[in-house]
Amino acid sequence: MIPEQITIKIPQDRIGVLIGHKGVVKWDIEKRSECKITVDSNEGEAYIEGAEDGDPLKALRVAEMIKAIGRGFSPEVAVSLLDDPLLLFEVIPLSHLTQKTLKRVKGRLIGKNGRTRRAIEDLAGVEITIYGKTISVIGHYHRIKAAHDAIEMLITGAPHSSVYAFLERKRRAETEGRKWYIE
């Protein structure tokens, strides 16, 4: 059973992105989804109500979109969750890392001028954000799995070249018609 109202917590600095200039982002999401979104900027919460005669799953997808915006994705990327029902949104927590280790890991994941993050995105076919103590990924399941494995490799200290080679093998397997999970 889907609740009548879904509440999503969103960081204060991302509320403006969710609402957009003159409310255009919020309005666009509401129009696309037929859901009503109310934002409490003081509490940092968004409330989603699905249309009574509409698809109840859309409210859940809107909740995922708002979470994605809250984790650093642009509204243009987050809206893809509503457009493609096979896309998934995953958050990888880094809260278990110490502050010093977190800074090092984020540096390894981003790379010089964002090169590592872009390479993972391109090779795995996903979108990635690194925000606060989380890494978030949007993509299809098998591609998120490959990106997640690559991110874990970098977190545990694997050389960047090994990670890129891993992702290239996964990509080559897909183009040859094999499944991503086959090594």
MDAnalysis code that builds the backbone (N, CA, C; Angstrom):
import MDAnalysis as mda
import numpy as np

u = mda.Universe.empty(549, n_residues=183, atom_resindex=np.repeat(np.arange(183), 3), trajectory=True)
u.add_TopologyAttr("name", ["N", "CA", "C"] * 183)
u.add_TopologyAttr("resid", np.arange(1, 184))
u.add_TopologyAttr("resname", ["MET", "ILE", "PRO", "GLU", "GLN", "ILE", "THR", "ILE", "LYS", "ILE", "PRO", "GLN", "ASP", "ARG", "ILE", "GLY", "VAL", "LEU", "ILE", "GLY", "HIS", "LYS", "GLY", "VAL", "VAL", "LYS", "TRP", "ASP", "ILE", "GLU", "LYS", "ARG", "SER", "GLU", "CYS", "LYS", "ILE", "THR", "VAL", "ASP", "SER", "ASN", "GLU", "GLY", "GLU", "ALA", "TYR", "ILE", "GLU", "GLY", "ALA", "GLU", "ASP", "GLY", "ASP", "PRO", "LEU", "LYS", "ALA", "LEU", "ARG", "VAL", "ALA", "GLU", "MET", "ILE", "LYS", "ALA", "ILE", "GLY", "ARG", "GLY", "PHE", "SER", "PRO", "GLU", "VAL", "ALA", "VAL", "SER", "LEU", "LEU", "ASP", "ASP", "PRO", "LEU", "LEU", "LEU", "PHE", "GLU", "VAL", "ILE", "PRO", "LEU", "SER", "HIS", "LEU", "THR", "GLN", "LYS", "THR", "LEU", "LYS", "ARG", "VAL", "LYS", "GLY", "ARG", "LEU", "ILE", "GLY", "LYS", "ASN", "GLY", "ARG", "THR", "ARG", "ARG", "ALA", "ILE", "GLU", "ASP", "LEU", "ALA", "GLY", "VAL", "GLU", "ILE", "THR", "ILE", "TYR", "GLY", "LYS", "THR", "ILE", "SER", "VAL", "ILE", "GLY", "HIS", "TYR", "HIS", "ARG", "ILE", "LYS", "ALA", "ALA", "HIS", "ASP", "ALA", "ILE", "GLU", "MET", "LEU", "ILE", "THR", "GLY", "ALA", "PRO", "HIS", "SER", "SER", "VAL", "TYR", "ALA", "PHE", "LEU", "GLU", "ARG", "LYS", "ARG", "ARG", "ALA", "GLU", "THR", "GLU", "GLY", "ARG", "LYS", "TRP", "TYR", "ILE", "GLU"])
u.atoms.positions = np.array([
    [0.836, -1.182, 0.000],
    [0.000, 0.000, 0.000],
    [0.885, 1.252, 0.000],
    [0.564, 2.193, -0.825],
    [1.335, 3.427, -0.936],
    [0.703, 4.475, -0.022],
    [1.514, 5.123, 0.815],
    [0.965, 6.125, 1.730],
    [0.352, 7.306, 0.970],
    [-0.605, 7.981, 1.628],
    [-1.256, 9.125, 1.003],
    [-0.290, 10.278, 0.801],
    [0.656, 10.417, 1.730],
    [1.641, 11.490, 1.623],
    [3.010, 10.923, 1.952],
    [3.985, 11.264, 1.129],
    [5.366, 10.828, 1.345],
    [6.164, 12.043, 1.767],
    [6.962, 11.885, 2.832],
    [7.805, 12.973, 3.317],
    [9.262, 12.642, 3.029],
    [9.957, 13.587, 2.416],
    [11.372, 13.424, 2.085],
    [12.150, 14.544, 2.751],
    [13.209, 14.191, 3.469],
    [14.118, 15.175, 4.055],
    [15.123, 15.567, 2.977],
    [15.377, 16.856, 2.869],
    [16.307, 17.365, 1.855],
    [17.212, 18.406, 2.507],
    [18.519, 18.379, 2.213],
    [19.430, 19.364, 2.806],
    [19.013, 20.794, 2.456],
    [19.212, 21.693, 3.399],
    [18.820, 23.100, 3.225],
    [19.412, 23.715, 1.954],
    [20.665, 23.402, 1.665],
    [21.304, 24.025, 0.501],
    [20.818, 23.452, -0.838],
    [19.967, 22.423, -0.816],
    [19.431, 21.846, -2.053],
    [17.960, 22.204, -2.285],
    [17.342, 22.872, -1.321],
    [15.929, 23.243, -1.456],
    [15.718, 24.181, -2.637],
    [16.610, 25.144, -2.803],
    [16.504, 26.074, -3.925],
    [16.580, 25.369, -5.261],
    [17.379, 24.320, -5.344],
    [17.502, 23.548, -6.587],
    [16.193, 22.810, -6.860],
    [15.594, 22.260, -5.815],
    [14.321, 21.549, -5.969],
    [13.211, 22.490, -6.422],
    [13.164, 23.668, -5.838],
    [12.108, 24.619, -6.189],
    [12.401, 25.265, -7.544],
    [13.642, 25.664, -7.760],
    [14.015, 26.312, -9.018],
    [13.650, 27.776, -9.025],
    [14.196, 28.496, -10.006],
    [13.927, 29.929, -10.143],
    [12.434, 30.143, -10.389],
    [11.810, 30.903, -9.516],
    [10.369, 31.200, -9.582],
    [9.509, 29.931, -9.548],
    [10.042, 28.842, -8.951],
    [9.269, 27.608, -8.780],
    [9.139, 26.743, -10.011],
    [9.945, 27.025, -11.030],
    [9.786, 26.333, -12.308],
    [10.130, 24.839, -12.217],
    [11.125, 24.443, -11.418],
    [11.505, 23.028, -11.315],
    [10.390, 22.248, -10.621],
    [9.937, 22.757, -9.492],
    [8.849, 22.102, -8.749],
    [7.604, 21.987, -9.628],
    [7.279, 23.066, -10.319],
    [6.113, 23.065, -11.193],
    [6.249, 22.016, -12.296],
    [7.432, 21.905, -12.898],
    [7.662, 20.944, -13.973],
    [7.507, 19.510, -13.464],
    [8.051, 19.233, -12.277],
    [7.919, 17.883, -11.705],
    [6.448, 17.570, -11.442],
    [5.735, 18.534, -10.887],
    [4.309, 18.334, -10.609],
    [3.535, 18.062, -11.898],
    [3.846, 18.814, -12.934],
    [3.151, 18.656, -14.212],
    [3.430, 17.282, -14.818],
    [4.693, 16.874, -14.812],
    [5.072, 15.581, -15.391],
    [4.487, 14.399, -14.625],
    [4.412, 14.527, -13.317],
    [4.037, 13.389, -12.467],
    [2.592, 13.385, -12.008],
    [1.894, 14.509, -12.162],
    [0.530, 14.661, -11.652],
    [0.486, 14.539, -10.128],
    [1.594, 14.835, -9.474],
    [1.688, 14.816, -8.018],
    [1.749, 16.255, -7.507],
    [1.353, 16.444, -6.273],
    [1.438, 17.750, -5.619],
    [2.639, 17.716, -4.695],
    [3.527, 18.702, -4.812],
    [4.727, 18.786, -3.973],
    [4.643, 20.056, -3.137],
    [4.802, 19.893, -1.837],
    [4.849, 21.026, -0.925],
    [6.215, 20.992, -0.255],
    [6.903, 22.125, -0.256],
    [8.250, 22.199, 0.322],
    [8.220, 23.093, 1.547],
    [8.699, 22.560, 2.668],
    [8.868, 23.332, 3.899],
    [10.350, 23.659, 4.004],
    [10.716, 24.860, 3.571],
    [12.140, 25.219, 3.528],
    [12.721, 25.422, 4.918],
    [11.894, 25.698, 5.917],
    [12.400, 25.842, 7.293],
    [12.828, 24.497, 7.871],
    [12.043, 23.470, 7.616],
    [12.336, 22.130, 8.140],
    [13.189, 21.301, 7.193],
    [13.287, 21.726, 5.936],
    [14.042, 20.953, 4.953],
    [13.314, 19.682, 4.561],
    [12.006, 19.787, 4.363],
    [11.204, 18.624, 4.010],
    [10.358, 18.916, 2.783],
    [10.155, 17.876, 1.990],
    [9.258, 17.949, 0.845],
    [8.166, 16.917, 1.054],
    [6.934, 17.312, 0.797],
    [5.787, 16.425, 0.951],
    [5.201, 16.159, -0.430],
    [4.975, 14.886, -0.720],
    [4.483, 14.487, -2.035],
    [3.122, 13.824, -1.866],
    [2.163, 14.295, -2.631],
    [0.840, 13.677, -2.665],
    [0.554, 13.269, -4.099],
    [0.244, 11.994, -4.291],
    [-0.083, 11.502, -5.621],
    [-1.480, 11.904, -6.027],
    [-1.719, 11.934, -7.317],
    [-3.059, 12.234, -7.833],
    [-3.987, 11.085, -7.467],
    [-5.210, 11.406, -7.065],
    [-6.151, 10.370, -6.643],
    [-6.477, 9.390, -7.756],
    [-6.585, 9.855, -8.977],
    [-6.916, 8.974, -10.091],
    [-5.692, 8.629, -10.945],
    [-4.504, 9.035, -10.474],
    [-3.286, 8.807, -11.236],
    [-2.562, 7.532, -10.805],
    [-1.419, 7.300, -11.390],
    [-0.585, 6.145, -11.093],
    [0.064, 6.340, -9.729],
    [-0.228, 5.464, -8.749],
    [0.337, 5.652, -7.408],
    [1.859, 5.481, -7.360],
    [2.416, 4.782, -8.329],
    [3.863, 4.594, -8.341],
    [4.611, 5.879, -8.705],
    [3.923, 6.806, -9.376],
    [4.569, 8.062, -9.737],
    [5.009, 8.832, -8.493],
    [4.203, 8.768, -7.429],
    [4.578, 9.455, -6.187],
    [5.880, 8.877, -5.635],
    [6.061, 7.577, -5.748],
    [7.310, 6.957, -5.288],
    [8.488, 7.367, -6.165],
    [8.255, 7.477, -7.466],
    [9.321, 7.919, -8.368],
    [9.680, 9.384, -8.102],
    [8.672, 10.202, -7.807],
    [8.931, 11.603, -7.469],
    [9.746, 11.673, -6.189],
    [9.450, 10.807, -5.239],
    [10.237, 10.762, -3.994],
    [11.695, 10.437, -4.305],
    [11.922, 9.489, -5.209],
    [13.290, 9.161, -5.617],
    [13.960, 10.353, -6.299],
    [13.206, 11.067, -7.139],
    [13.740, 12.249, -7.812],
    [14.169, 13.302, -6.796],
    [13.324, 13.540, -5.804],
    [13.637, 14.554, -4.798],
    [14.843, 14.132, -3.971],
    [14.934, 12.843, -3.648],
    [16.123, 12.346, -2.940],
    [17.371, 12.573, -3.796],
    [17.257, 12.306, -5.092],
    [18.395, 12.481, -6.001],
    [18.822, 13.948, -6.065],
    [17.862, 14.848, -6.131],
    [18.188, 16.278, -6.124],
    [18.848, 16.646, -4.800],
    [18.336, 16.090, -3.709],
    [18.917, 16.336, -2.388],
    [20.330, 15.799, -2.245],
    [20.687, 14.789, -3.007],
    [22.029, 14.202, -2.961],
    [22.959, 14.809, -4.003],
    [22.511, 15.886, -4.694],
    [23.423, 16.617, -5.561],
    [23.166, 16.531, -7.052],
    [22.203, 15.733, -7.488],
    [21.918, 15.663, -8.917],
    [21.171, 16.903, -9.371],
    [21.377, 17.269, -10.614],
    [20.620, 18.378, -11.192],
    [19.201, 17.887, -11.449],
    [18.228, 18.787, -11.476],
    [16.860, 18.371, -11.785],
    [16.745, 17.693, -13.155],
    [17.553, 18.125, -14.115],
    [17.513, 17.532, -15.448],
    [17.902, 16.055, -15.419],
    [18.881, 15.706, -14.600],
    [19.291, 14.306, -14.476],
    [18.273, 13.545, -13.629],
    [17.818, 14.143, -12.537],
    [16.872, 13.475, -11.634],
    [15.555, 13.147, -12.329],
    [15.107, 13.999, -13.245],
    [13.829, 13.764, -13.921],
    [13.883, 12.507, -14.791],
    [15.071, 12.059, -15.139],
    [15.187, 10.821, -15.917],
    [14.616, 9.629, -15.146],
    [14.590, 9.711, -13.813],
    [13.990, 8.646, -13.007],
    [12.494, 8.520, -13.277],
    [11.855, 9.604, -13.609],
    [10.431, 9.580, -13.930],
    [10.208, 9.152, -15.386],
    [11.131, 9.535, -16.248],
    [10.989, 9.242, -17.677],
    [11.272, 7.780, -18.022],
    [12.208, 7.155, -17.307],
    [12.603, 5.768, -17.596],
    [12.341, 4.911, -16.363],
    [11.320, 4.059, -16.387],
    [10.985, 3.266, -15.195],
    [12.043, 2.230, -14.817],
    [12.991, 1.956, -15.695],
    [14.030, 0.980, -15.386],
    [15.255, 1.589, -14.702],
    [15.321, 2.926, -14.642],
    [16.433, 3.578, -13.965],
    [16.273, 3.452, -12.460],
    [17.397, 3.273, -11.794],
    [17.419, 3.169, -10.342],
    [18.294, 4.267, -9.758],
    [18.078, 4.536, -8.491],
    [18.849, 5.538, -7.748],
    [19.434, 4.841, -6.532],
    [20.756, 4.914, -6.385],
    [21.425, 4.271, -5.255],
    [22.299, 5.291, -4.533],
    [22.284, 5.210, -3.214],
    [23.137, 6.055, -2.388],
    [24.131, 5.142, -1.672],
    [25.407, 5.456, -1.821],
    [26.470, 4.703, -1.147],
    [26.964, 5.571, 0.001],
    [26.710, 5.157, 1.245],
    [27.134, 5.980, 2.387],
    [28.638, 5.873, 2.632],
    [29.222, 6.989, 3.029],
    [30.643, 7.024, 3.398],
    [30.808, 7.474, 4.849],
    [29.712, 7.456, 5.594],
    [29.728, 7.965, 6.970],
    [30.617, 7.144, 7.895],
    [30.971, 5.930, 7.501],
    [31.834, 5.093, 8.326],
    [33.311, 5.519, 8.256],
    [33.643, 6.397, 7.325],
    [35.030, 6.838, 7.154],
    [35.343, 8.012, 8.085],
    [36.581, 8.080, 8.531],
    [37.006, 9.241, 9.326],
    [37.085, 10.446, 8.399],
    [37.136, 11.627, 8.981],
    [37.156, 12.860, 8.172],
    [38.365, 12.888, 7.230],
    [39.520, 12.471, 7.737],
    [40.735, 12.470, 6.920],
    [40.616, 11.458, 5.776],
    [40.123, 10.268, 6.091],
    [39.962, 9.235, 5.072],
    [38.896, 9.639, 4.058],
    [37.825, 10.265, 4.532],
    [36.748, 10.722, 3.652],
    [37.283, 11.705, 2.614],
    [38.093, 12.631, 3.056],
    [38.663, 13.620, 2.138],
    [39.539, 12.942, 1.074],
    [40.343, 11.972, 1.502],
    [41.210, 11.247, 0.574],
    [40.380, 10.440, -0.422],
    [39.364, 9.737, 0.084],
    [38.515, 8.912, -0.779],
    [37.760, 9.772, -1.786],
    [37.215, 10.897, -1.324],
    [36.506, 11.779, -2.244],
    [37.453, 12.306, -3.323],
    [38.680, 12.604, -2.946],
    [39.676, 13.044, -3.921],
    [39.974, 11.969, -4.950],
    [40.081, 10.717, -4.493],
    [40.327, 9.604, -5.419],
    [39.140, 9.396, -6.354],
    [37.937, 9.558, -5.833],
    [36.733, 9.333, -6.633],
    [36.485, 10.457, -7.644],
    [36.805, 11.669, -7.253],
    [36.591, 12.803, -8.156],
    [37.723, 12.881, -9.174],
    [38.953, 12.766, -8.700],
    [40.097, 12.854, -9.592],
    [40.405, 14.298, -9.967],
    [41.517, 14.484, -10.651],
    [41.927, 15.823, -11.062],
    [40.911, 16.387, -12.046],
    [40.363, 17.563, -11.711],
    [39.348, 18.240, -12.531],
    [38.132, 17.355, -12.823],
    [37.821, 16.402, -11.929],
    [36.647, 15.544, -12.094],
    [36.832, 14.416, -13.085],
    [38.070, 14.168, -13.472],
    [38.342, 13.185, -14.524],
    [37.942, 11.758, -14.134],
    [38.209, 11.349, -12.894],
    [37.877, 9.982, -12.474],
    [36.371, 9.774, -12.445],
    [35.663, 10.719, -11.873],
    [34.198, 10.608, -11.817],
    [33.617, 10.505, -13.227],
    [34.081, 11.352, -14.133],
    [33.598, 11.323, -15.518],
    [33.946, 10.004, -16.206],
    [35.133, 9.475, -15.930],
    [35.537, 8.208, -16.542],
    [34.620, 7.079, -16.083],
    [34.297, 7.041, -14.793],
    [33.384, 6.006, -14.283],
    [32.007, 6.183, -14.914],
    [31.544, 7.425, -14.982],
    [30.239, 7.686, -15.603],
    [30.220, 7.201, -17.053],
    [31.250, 7.542, -17.813],
    [31.297, 7.188, -19.233],
    [31.429, 5.681, -19.445],
    [32.321, 5.046, -18.696],
    [32.560, 3.617, -18.881],
    [31.403, 2.761, -18.377],
    [30.777, 3.176, -17.278],
    [29.669, 2.388, -16.721],
    [28.309, 2.812, -17.278],
    [28.231, 3.996, -17.864],
    [26.954, 4.461, -18.403],
    [25.983, 4.887, -17.314],
    [26.505, 5.598, -16.303],
    [25.688, 6.067, -15.176],
    [25.948, 7.544, -14.940],
    [25.176, 8.120, -14.030],
    [25.408, 9.479, -13.539],
    [25.811, 9.356, -12.075],
    [26.808, 10.146, -11.649],
    [27.319, 10.057, -10.282],
    [27.410, 11.452, -9.677],
    [27.048, 11.550, -8.386],
    [27.347, 12.754, -7.615],
    [28.027, 12.335, -6.321],
    [28.889, 13.210, -5.853],
    [29.561, 13.024, -4.572],
    [29.184, 14.233, -3.750],
    [28.399, 13.987, -2.692],
    [27.830, 15.083, -1.906],
    [27.872, 14.705, -0.430],
    [28.495, 15.549, 0.369],
    [28.571, 15.275, 1.804],
    [29.297, 13.969, 2.066],
    [28.637, 13.083, 2.799],
    [29.221, 11.784, 3.116],
    [28.555, 10.669, 2.329],
    [28.185, 10.981, 1.074],
    [27.545, 9.983, 0.221],
    [28.041, 10.080, -1.217],
    [27.908, 8.973, -1.904],
    [28.094, 8.915, -3.347],
    [26.773, 8.384, -3.887],
    [26.202, 9.064, -4.866],
    [24.926, 8.636, -5.418],
    [25.091, 8.315, -6.894],
    [24.328, 7.312, -7.331],
    [24.426, 6.829, -8.704],
    [23.018, 6.663, -9.275],
    [22.829, 7.100, -10.508],
    [21.591, 6.857, -11.252],
    [21.962, 6.090, -12.508],
    [21.260, 4.988, -12.742],
    [21.505, 4.190, -13.941],
    [20.676, 2.925, -13.921],
    [20.883, 2.087, -14.918],
    [20.224, 0.787, -14.949],
    [20.962, -0.161, -14.000],
    [20.258, -1.181, -13.520],
    [20.791, -2.037, -12.458],
    [22.195, -2.564, -12.747],
    [22.395, -3.184, -13.888],
    [23.694, -3.794, -14.173],
    [24.803, -2.742, -14.282],
    [24.455, -1.558, -14.690],
    [25.458, -0.492, -14.797],
    [25.755, 0.113, -13.429],
    [24.727, 0.238, -12.591],
    [24.959, 0.708, -11.217],
    [25.849, -0.288, -10.485],
    [25.605, -1.574, -10.718],
    [26.406, -2.617, -10.064],
    [27.874, -2.473, -10.456],
    [28.144, -2.258, -11.732],
    [29.527, -2.096, -12.195],
    [30.152, -0.843, -11.594],
    [29.396, 0.269, -11.591],
    [29.908, 1.516, -11.010],
    [30.148, 1.358, -9.517],
    [29.223, 0.690, -8.826],
    [29.357, 0.463, -7.387],
    [30.640, -0.336, -7.099],
    [30.855, -1.396, -7.879],
    [32.066, -2.208, -7.698],
    [33.323, -1.371, -7.952],
    [33.294, -0.526, -8.979],
    [34.440, 0.335, -9.286],
    [34.690, 1.326, -8.148],
    [33.620, 1.900, -7.613],
    [33.743, 2.846, -6.497],
    [34.320, 2.152, -5.274],
    [33.838, 0.941, -4.986],
    [34.375, 0.174, -3.855],
    [35.864, -0.119, -4.060],
    [36.254, -0.414, -5.299],
    [37.667, -0.668, -5.585],
    [38.504, 0.571, -5.251],
    [38.021, 1.744, -5.649],
    [38.753, 2.985, -5.373],
    [38.792, 3.279, -3.872],
    [37.688, 3.034, -3.182],
    [37.645, 3.273, -1.737],
    [38.660, 2.400, -1.018],
    [38.805, 1.153, -1.465],
    [39.739, 0.235, -0.804],
    [41.181, 0.394, -1.287],
    [41.419, 1.356, -2.192],
    [42.793, 1.671, -2.563],
    [43.294, 1.081, -3.856],
    [42.426, 0.489, -4.664],
    [42.861, -0.081, -5.942],
    [43.388, 1.030, -6.857],
    [44.381, 0.738, -7.669],
    [44.888, 1.743, -8.609],
    [43.808, 2.135, -9.624],
    [43.824, 3.390, -10.020],
    [42.844, 3.880, -10.988],
    [42.886, 3.064, -12.276],
    [44.072, 2.680, -12.710],
    [44.192, 1.921, -13.954],
    [43.460, 0.578, -13.857],
    [43.502, -0.061, -12.695],
    [42.787, -1.329, -12.499],
    [41.279, -1.120, -12.558],
    [40.824, -0.027, -11.991],
    [39.392, 0.287, -11.998],
    [38.920, 0.550, -13.422],
    [39.683, 1.321, -14.177],
    [39.315, 1.609, -15.565],
    [39.306, 0.325, -16.395],
    [40.295, -0.536, -16.186],
    [40.351, -1.805, -16.924],
    [39.141, -2.677, -16.586],
    [38.766, -2.711, -15.313],
    [37.586, -3.454, -14.869],
    [36.340, -2.959, -15.598],
    [36.150, -1.636, -15.630],
    [34.973, -1.068, -16.280],
    [34.998, -1.281, -17.797],
    [36.172, -1.229, -18.389],
    [36.279, -1.481, -19.831],
    [35.901, -2.926, -20.160],
    [36.307, -3.882, -19.287],
    [35.912, -5.282, -19.487],
    [34.399, -5.429, -19.407],
    [33.782, -4.762, -18.447],
    [32.331, -4.818, -18.282],
    [31.633, -4.230, -19.509],
    [32.149, -3.121, -19.990],
    [31.550, -2.458, -21.158],
    [31.707, -3.328, -22.409],
    [32.884, -3.913, -22.574],
    [33.135, -4.787, -23.724],
    [32.201, -6.000, -23.677],
    [31.982, -6.558, -22.489],
    [31.079, -7.692, -22.338],
    [29.663, -7.317, -22.766],
    [29.243, -6.108, -22.429],
    [27.900, -5.671, -22.811],
    [27.790, -5.504, -24.330],
    [28.789, -4.925, -24.952],
    [28.730, -4.717, -26.401],
    [28.796, -6.043, -27.155],
    [29.380, -7.049, -26.532],
    [29.438, -8.373, -27.153],
    [28.198, -9.199, -26.840],
    [27.248, -8.594, -26.119],
    [26.001, -9.278, -25.839],
    [26.014, -10.138, -24.587],
    [27.108, -10.115, -23.845],
    [27.154, -10.879, -22.597],
    [26.631, -10.022, -21.469],
    [26.295, -10.666, -20.382],
    [25.801, -9.948, -19.202],
    [26.972, -9.282, -18.480],
    [26.674, -8.151, -17.809],
    [27.706, -7.381, -17.094],
    [28.313, -8.163, -15.947],
    [27.547, -9.051, -15.341],
    [28.051, -9.720, -14.153],
    [28.996, -10.867, -14.475],
    [29.135, -11.206, -15.761],
    [30.072, -12.270, -16.146],
    [31.457, -11.652, -16.283],
    [32.419, -12.205, -15.626],
    [33.795, -11.687, -15.661],
    [34.560, -12.321, -16.779],
])
